[in-house]
Amino acid sequence: MLSRSSAIQNKGQFLWASVAPDAPSHAALMDSVSADIAIIGGGLAGVSSALHLAQAGADVVLVEADHIGSGAALASAGVVAPQLVRTTPDQVLAKLGREAGEGILKLVAESGDYLFDLLDRLGVECGAEQSGFIAPSTSRHAFRELQDIQQQWLPYRSDLRILDFKETEGLTGCKGYAAALLDTSGGMLDPLACVQGLARQAQLAGARIFEGSKVASIERNGDGWKVLTAQGDIRASKVLLAANGGNGVLHRNLAGTTLPLPVIEVATQPLSAAMRAEILPQRHALTDLEADVFSLRYADGNRLVTAFPSKGHPSDAMIEKRVNDRLKAMLAHYHPVKLDYVWRGLGQVNSDLLPRVVRVDENMLAIQACNGRGLGINTVIGREVALMMSRGGSTRITPQPPRKISGFLIARYLPSLIMSGALMAKQVRQRLGF
């Protein structure tokens, strides 16, 4: 039985900041510099774009307000999930049309393999495990529904397998799922070490990187742009906005175009060998297909990392109770353990939950929202954006105009309310034995 009075050891401390190897720091921008392309944002989208642009021979300057990887990557669970979010390939084709839709589907399909191959090729050490990604469902018709999705993916990939009830239970240790989709190209990694490692490779390829350089404004400068920070500026022909939720602050055309999704992430104390033998015994990563979104992976040895919807400011004891209650309800062989790390994150989602590159202005693009799938897809989008900006060639993702979300002042609360409400409904059903 856990003590209610015991405080969480590392509340507010990100697991990844504690376990990632020391990374070289980058100086702040203190002067006026020129470049072909200025990138604003040092997360995975910005760093991948800088890497691929520098490798293509472009003169690139990247500025980050805080430290490399200090935003969404640091706050994430580090799950590589090369899948769509709450949509299907056929729905993507119907929405975007054949050419644009197939481009998105091909990017998603290759995103897991591309990321793991890139890390291996560049020798980036970030605990990467391509152990596979499991997406289970509680639907009564889950097996048939997932088979249909697998068939829709066949023109673009053949690495998906459908697990029946017994296989799902055996590979996850979870209760209540009827079937699951197994994506062998997915897995998990340390997201902070990943971004920092790719930033080192971008620098070796010739990119210039500055930290502690918050952008104050972006101004027209002839045919190009001038990016101003507190103590310096960049004169560039083109600009890429890759600041996730910060894009809306950087350019008025992007304000109110994505929705915030606050979550609380936790890491438990290391699990016993007996529990590890039953819970994700082959070290898959898991994110289910339910509205309340249950996710699970191992990290830093044998800790479980999971998340739950962020609502209010619960006490240490309440966080620990909620997490352990949920894990015990979901996992047949789980026994409550203390939490060693608790941190809050803020994701961003597009209204259609699809990856999106936005043409903000002339010679200015933005990578918009990761939809909870950023590790794989943002890496490969960085490659595509580099092709657009350095060579102007055709790519698999078509830039779209900015799209304001109708009723944003109310709509911005919907992702959190949907997840919290779905979790509460599930808990009621579990108590009633449904």
C-alpha positions as CSV (number, residue, x, y, z in Angstrom):
1,M,0.0,0.0,0.0
2,L,1.4,3.4,-0.9
3,S,1.7,6.1,1.6
4,R,-0.4,9.1,0.8
5,S,2.0,11.5,2.6
6,S,5.0,10.6,0.6
7,A,6.0,13.3,-1.9
8,I,6.9,12.5,-5.5
9,Q,10.7,12.6,-5.7
10,N,11.1,14.6,-8.9
11,K,7.8,16.5,-9.3
12,G,8.1,19.0,-12.1
13,Q,11.4,17.5,-13.3
14,F,11.4,16.0,-16.8
15,L,12.7,12.4,-16.9
16,W,14.6,13.0,-20.1
17,A,16.5,16.0,-18.6
18,S,17.7,13.7,-15.8
19,V,18.9,10.8,-18.0
20,A,20.0,12.4,-21.3
21,P,23.8,12.7,-21.7
22,D,25.2,16.2,-21.3
23,A,24.8,18.2,-24.6
24,P,27.0,21.0,-25.7
25,S,25.4,24.4,-25.2
26,H,25.0,27.0,-28.0
27,A,25.7,30.7,-27.6
28,A,23.0,33.3,-27.9
29,L,22.7,35.3,-31.1
30,M,24.6,38.5,-30.4
31,D,25.2,39.9,-33.8
32,S,23.7,40.5,-37.2
33,V,24.1,37.5,-39.5
34,S,23.0,36.5,-42.9
35,A,21.7,33.1,-44.2
36,D,19.8,31.5,-47.0
37,I,17.2,30.2,-44.5
38,A,16.4,31.2,-40.9
39,I,14.6,28.5,-38.8
40,I,12.8,29.5,-35.6
41,G,12.4,26.7,-33.1
42,G,14.8,24.1,-31.8
43,G,12.5,21.1,-31.5
44,L,12.5,18.1,-33.7
45,A,10.8,19.8,-36.7
46,G,13.3,22.7,-36.7
47,V,16.4,20.5,-36.0
48,S,15.4,18.0,-38.7
49,S,14.8,20.8,-41.2
50,A,18.2,22.4,-40.3
51,L,20.0,19.0,-40.7
52,H,18.5,18.2,-44.1
53,L,19.0,21.7,-45.4
54,A,22.6,21.9,-44.3
55,Q,23.3,18.5,-45.8
56,A,21.8,19.9,-49.1
57,G,24.3,22.7,-49.0
58,A,22.1,25.5,-47.7
59,D,23.4,28.2,-45.4
60,V,21.1,27.7,-42.3
61,V,20.7,29.6,-39.0
62,L,18.5,28.2,-36.3
63,V,17.4,30.1,-33.3
64,E,15.8,28.7,-30.1
65,A,14.3,30.8,-27.4
66,D,15.4,28.3,-24.6
67,H,17.5,25.2,-25.1
68,I,17.5,22.7,-28.0
69,G,14.7,20.2,-27.4
70,S,13.3,22.1,-24.4
71,G,9.7,22.2,-25.7
72,A,7.4,19.4,-26.9
73,A,10.3,16.9,-27.2
74,L,11.3,17.3,-23.6
75,A,7.7,17.0,-22.4
76,S,6.8,14.0,-24.6
77,A,6.7,10.3,-23.7
78,G,9.2,9.4,-26.5
79,V,6.8,7.0,-28.3
80,V,7.4,6.6,-32.1
81,A,4.0,5.9,-33.5
82,P,4.0,5.9,-37.3
83,Q,0.2,6.0,-37.5
84,L,-2.6,8.4,-38.3
85,V,-4.6,9.9,-35.4
86,R,-8.3,9.0,-35.2
87,T,-8.7,8.8,-39.0
88,T,-8.1,6.2,-41.8
89,P,-6.2,6.2,-45.1
90,D,-9.5,6.3,-47.0
91,Q,-10.7,9.3,-45.0
92,V,-7.4,11.1,-45.8
93,L,-7.8,10.5,-49.5
94,A,-11.4,11.7,-49.4
95,K,-10.5,14.8,-47.6
96,L,-7.3,15.8,-49.4
97,G,-7.7,14.3,-52.8
98,R,-5.6,11.5,-54.4
99,E,-2.3,13.3,-54.9
100,A,-2.1,15.2,-51.6
101,G,-3.6,12.4,-49.6
102,E,-1.2,9.8,-51.0
103,G,1.7,12.1,-50.2
104,I,0.7,12.3,-46.5
105,L,0.1,8.5,-46.3
106,K,3.5,7.8,-47.8
107,L,5.2,10.1,-45.3
108,V,3.4,8.5,-42.3
109,A,4.1,5.0,-43.6
110,E,7.9,5.6,-43.9
111,S,8.3,7.9,-40.8
112,G,9.2,5.2,-38.3
113,D,11.8,3.4,-40.4
114,Y,13.2,6.8,-41.6
115,L,13.7,8.1,-38.1
116,F,15.4,4.9,-36.8
117,D,17.5,4.5,-39.9
118,L,18.6,8.2,-39.7
119,L,19.6,7.8,-36.0
120,D,21.6,4.7,-36.8
121,R,23.3,6.1,-39.8
122,L,24.4,9.2,-37.9
123,G,25.3,7.4,-34.8
124,V,22.9,9.3,-32.5
125,E,22.7,7.7,-29.1
126,C,19.2,8.2,-27.7
127,G,18.1,4.8,-26.4
128,A,16.3,4.1,-29.7
129,E,14.4,0.8,-29.7
130,Q,12.5,-0.1,-32.8
131,S,10.6,-2.7,-30.8
132,G,7.2,-2.0,-32.5
133,F,4.1,0.1,-31.7
134,I,0.8,-1.4,-30.6
135,A,-2.5,0.5,-31.1
136,P,-5.3,-1.5,-29.3
137,S,-9.0,-1.0,-29.4
138,T,-11.9,-1.9,-27.1
139,S,-14.5,-1.8,-29.9
140,R,-16.7,-5.0,-30.2
141,H,-15.8,-5.0,-33.9
142,A,-12.2,-4.1,-33.4
143,F,-10.6,-7.0,-35.3
144,R,-12.7,-6.4,-38.4
145,E,-12.3,-2.6,-38.2
146,L,-8.5,-2.9,-37.9
147,Q,-8.3,-5.5,-40.7
148,D,-10.1,-2.9,-42.9
149,I,-7.5,-0.2,-41.9
150,Q,-4.7,-2.7,-42.7
151,Q,-6.1,-3.2,-46.1
152,Q,-6.4,0.5,-46.7
153,W,-2.7,0.9,-45.9
154,L,-1.5,-1.9,-48.2
155,P,-0.7,0.3,-51.2
156,Y,1.7,2.2,-49.0
157,R,3.1,-0.3,-46.5
158,S,3.2,-4.0,-45.6
159,D,4.5,-3.8,-42.0
160,L,1.2,-3.9,-40.1
161,R,-0.3,-6.9,-38.4
162,I,-3.6,-7.4,-36.6
163,L,-3.5,-9.0,-33.1
164,D,-6.5,-10.8,-31.8
165,F,-7.7,-10.6,-28.2
166,K,-5.3,-13.2,-26.9
167,E,-2.3,-11.9,-28.7
168,T,-3.1,-8.3,-27.6
169,E,-3.4,-9.4,-24.0
170,G,-0.2,-11.4,-24.2
171,L,1.9,-8.7,-25.7
172,T,0.6,-5.8,-23.6
173,G,-0.6,-7.3,-20.3
174,C,-3.7,-5.1,-20.7
175,K,-7.3,-5.9,-19.9
176,G,-10.3,-5.0,-22.0
177,Y,-9.0,-4.7,-25.5
178,A,-10.6,-6.8,-28.3
179,A,-7.8,-6.5,-30.9
180,A,-4.9,-4.3,-31.8
181,L,-2.8,-3.1,-34.7
182,L,0.9,-3.9,-34.5
183,D,3.2,-1.5,-36.4
184,T,6.6,-3.1,-36.5
185,S,8.3,0.2,-37.7
186,G,7.4,2.0,-34.4
187,G,9.1,1.9,-31.0
188,M,10.5,4.4,-28.5
189,L,13.5,6.6,-27.7
190,D,14.7,9.4,-25.4
191,P,13.2,12.4,-27.2
192,L,15.6,15.0,-25.7
193,A,18.7,13.0,-26.5
194,C,17.3,12.4,-30.0
195,V,16.8,16.2,-30.7
196,Q,20.2,17.1,-29.2
197,G,22.0,14.4,-31.2
198,L,20.4,15.5,-34.5
199,A,21.3,19.1,-33.6
200,R,24.9,18.1,-33.2
201,Q,24.8,16.5,-36.6
202,A,23.2,19.6,-38.2
203,Q,26.0,21.7,-36.8
204,L,28.6,19.3,-38.2
205,A,26.9,19.6,-41.6
206,G,27.3,23.4,-41.4
207,A,24.1,24.8,-39.7
208,R,24.6,27.6,-37.2
209,I,22.6,27.1,-34.0
210,F,21.8,29.7,-31.3
211,E,20.1,29.1,-28.0
212,G,18.6,31.6,-25.6
213,S,17.6,33.7,-28.6
214,K,13.9,34.5,-28.4
215,V,12.5,36.1,-31.5
216,A,11.0,39.5,-30.9
217,S,9.7,40.1,-34.4
218,I,9.9,39.1,-38.1
219,E,10.0,41.9,-40.7
220,R,10.2,42.2,-44.4
221,N,13.7,42.9,-45.7
222,G,13.5,43.5,-49.5
223,D,12.6,40.2,-51.1
224,G,13.6,38.4,-47.9
225,W,13.1,38.6,-44.2
226,K,14.8,40.0,-41.1
227,V,14.4,38.0,-37.9
228,L,15.1,40.1,-34.8
229,T,16.1,38.8,-31.3
230,A,16.9,40.7,-28.2
231,Q,20.6,41.1,-29.1
232,G,20.9,40.2,-32.8
233,D,19.2,39.6,-36.1
234,I,19.2,37.3,-39.1
235,R,18.8,38.5,-42.6
236,A,17.5,35.5,-44.6
237,S,15.9,34.9,-48.0
238,K,13.5,32.4,-46.5
239,V,12.1,31.7,-43.0
240,L,10.7,28.4,-41.5
241,L,8.6,28.7,-38.4
242,A,9.0,25.5,-36.3
243,A,8.0,26.7,-32.8
244,N,5.0,24.4,-32.4
245,G,2.4,26.4,-30.3
246,G,4.7,29.4,-30.5
247,N,4.1,29.8,-34.3
248,G,0.9,31.7,-33.6
249,V,2.8,34.3,-31.6
250,L,5.5,34.7,-34.4
251,H,3.0,35.4,-37.2
252,R,-0.6,36.7,-36.9
253,N,-1.7,34.5,-39.8
254,L,-1.1,31.4,-37.5
255,A,-2.8,32.7,-34.4
256,G,-5.7,30.4,-33.6
257,T,-4.8,27.7,-36.1
258,T,-3.9,24.8,-33.7
259,L,-5.5,23.5,-30.5
260,P,-3.5,23.0,-27.3
261,L,-3.6,19.6,-25.5
262,P,-2.2,19.7,-21.9
263,V,-1.2,16.4,-20.4
264,I,0.6,15.1,-17.3
265,E,3.3,12.6,-18.0
266,V,4.7,10.3,-15.2
267,A,7.5,7.8,-14.8
268,T,7.2,5.1,-12.1
269,Q,9.9,3.6,-10.0
270,P,11.5,0.6,-11.8
271,L,9.1,-2.4,-12.0
272,S,9.8,-5.8,-10.5
273,A,11.0,-8.6,-12.8
274,A,7.6,-10.4,-12.2
275,M,5.6,-7.4,-13.5
276,R,7.9,-6.8,-16.4
277,A,7.4,-10.4,-17.5
278,E,3.6,-9.7,-17.9
279,I,3.5,-6.0,-18.9
280,L,4.8,-5.2,-22.4
281,P,7.1,-8.3,-22.2
282,Q,8.7,-7.6,-25.6
283,R,9.1,-3.9,-24.8
284,H,6.6,-2.6,-27.4
285,A,5.3,0.9,-27.1
286,L,1.6,1.3,-26.8
287,T,-1.0,4.0,-27.4
288,D,-4.6,2.9,-27.7
289,L,-7.4,4.1,-30.0
290,E,-9.8,5.3,-27.3
291,A,-10.9,8.9,-26.7
292,D,-9.2,9.0,-23.3
293,V,-5.9,7.8,-24.8
294,F,-4.0,5.3,-22.7
295,S,-0.3,5.1,-23.4
296,L,2.6,3.0,-22.0
297,R,6.3,2.4,-22.6
298,Y,9.4,1.5,-20.7
299,A,12.2,4.0,-20.2
300,D,15.4,4.6,-18.2
301,G,15.7,0.9,-17.6
302,N,12.5,-0.5,-16.2
303,R,10.3,2.5,-15.4
304,L,6.8,2.7,-16.9
305,V,6.1,6.0,-18.6
306,T,2.4,6.9,-19.0
307,A,0.2,9.9,-19.2
308,F,-3.3,11.2,-18.3
309,P,-5.3,14.2,-19.2
310,S,-4.2,17.4,-17.3
311,K,-7.0,19.0,-15.3
312,G,-6.4,21.5,-12.6
313,H,-3.5,21.2,-10.2
314,P,-3.8,17.9,-8.3
315,S,-1.7,17.2,-5.2
316,D,1.2,14.7,-5.3
317,A,-0.9,12.2,-3.5
318,M,-3.8,12.6,-5.9
319,I,-1.6,12.3,-9.0
320,E,0.0,9.1,-7.6
321,K,-3.5,7.7,-6.8
322,R,-5.0,8.6,-10.2
323,V,-2.1,7.1,-12.1
324,N,-1.9,3.9,-10.0
325,D,-5.7,3.5,-10.1
326,R,-5.7,3.7,-13.9
327,L,-2.7,1.4,-14.3
328,K,-4.3,-1.2,-12.0
329,A,-7.6,-1.0,-13.9
330,M,-5.8,-1.4,-17.3
331,L,-3.1,-4.0,-16.4
332,A,-3.9,-7.4,-15.1
333,H,-0.6,-7.9,-13.3
334,Y,0.2,-4.4,-12.0
335,H,0.8,-3.6,-8.4
336,P,0.9,0.1,-7.4
337,V,4.4,1.6,-7.1
338,K,5.6,5.1,-6.3
339,L,6.1,7.7,-9.0
340,D,9.6,9.1,-9.4
341,Y,8.9,11.7,-12.0
342,V,5.9,13.9,-12.9
343,W,5.9,16.6,-15.5
344,R,3.4,18.6,-17.5
345,G,3.4,18.9,-21.3
346,L,1.5,20.9,-23.9
347,G,1.0,19.3,-27.3
348,Q,-0.6,20.9,-30.3
349,V,-3.2,19.4,-32.6
350,N,-4.5,20.5,-36.0
351,S,-8.3,20.6,-36.4
352,D,-8.1,17.6,-38.8
353,L,-5.4,15.8,-36.8
354,L,-3.2,15.5,-39.9
355,P,0.4,16.7,-40.4
356,R,0.5,20.1,-42.0
357,V,2.9,22.5,-43.6
358,V,1.6,26.0,-44.0
359,R,2.6,28.6,-46.5
360,V,2.4,31.6,-44.2
361,D,3.7,34.3,-46.6
362,E,6.0,34.7,-49.5
363,N,9.2,32.7,-48.8
364,M,7.9,31.7,-45.3
365,L,6.7,28.2,-44.3
366,A,5.5,26.8,-41.0
367,I,5.4,23.2,-39.7
368,Q,2.2,23.1,-37.7
369,A,1.3,20.8,-34.7
370,C,2.5,17.3,-34.1
371,N,-0.9,15.8,-33.2
372,G,0.9,13.5,-30.7
373,R,2.9,11.8,-33.4
374,G,5.7,14.3,-33.8
375,L,8.8,12.1,-33.4
376,G,8.6,10.2,-36.7
377,I,6.5,12.5,-38.8
378,N,8.3,15.7,-37.9
379,T,11.6,14.2,-38.8
380,V,10.5,13.2,-42.3
381,I,8.6,16.4,-42.7
382,G,11.9,18.2,-42.0
383,R,13.4,16.3,-45.0
384,E,10.5,17.4,-47.2
385,V,10.6,21.0,-46.1
386,A,14.3,21.0,-46.9
387,L,13.6,19.9,-50.4
388,M,11.0,22.6,-50.8
389,M,13.2,25.4,-49.5
390,S,16.5,24.5,-51.0
391,R,15.6,23.1,-54.4
392,G,12.0,24.0,-54.9
393,G,11.2,20.5,-56.1
394,S,8.1,18.5,-55.7
395,T,7.6,16.8,-52.3
396,R,5.2,14.5,-50.7
397,I,3.5,17.2,-48.6
398,T,1.7,20.1,-50.2
399,P,1.8,23.5,-48.3
400,Q,-1.6,24.7,-47.3
401,P,-2.9,28.2,-46.6
402,P,-3.4,29.2,-42.9
403,R,-6.8,28.0,-41.6
404,K,-8.2,29.7,-38.5
405,I,-10.2,27.4,-36.2
406,S,-13.8,28.7,-36.0
407,G,-14.7,29.6,-32.4
408,F,-11.1,29.2,-31.2
409,L,-11.7,30.8,-27.8
410,I,-14.0,27.9,-27.0
411,A,-12.5,25.2,-29.3
412,R,-9.1,25.4,-27.6
413,Y,-10.5,23.6,-24.5
414,L,-12.1,20.8,-26.5
415,P,-9.1,18.3,-26.7
416,S,-8.6,18.4,-23.0
417,L,-12.3,18.2,-22.2
418,I,-12.8,15.3,-24.6
419,M,-9.9,13.3,-23.1
420,S,-10.9,14.1,-19.5
421,G,-14.6,13.3,-20.1
422,A,-13.8,10.0,-21.8
423,L,-11.5,9.0,-18.9
424,M,-14.2,9.8,-16.4
425,A,-16.8,7.8,-18.4
426,K,-14.5,4.8,-18.6
427,Q,-13.8,4.9,-14.9
428,V,-17.6,4.9,-14.2
429,R,-18.1,1.9,-16.5
430,Q,-15.2,0.0,-14.8
431,R,-16.7,0.6,-11.4
432,L,-20.1,-0.6,-12.6
433,G,-18.5,-3.7,-14.1
434,F,-19.3,-2.8,-17.8
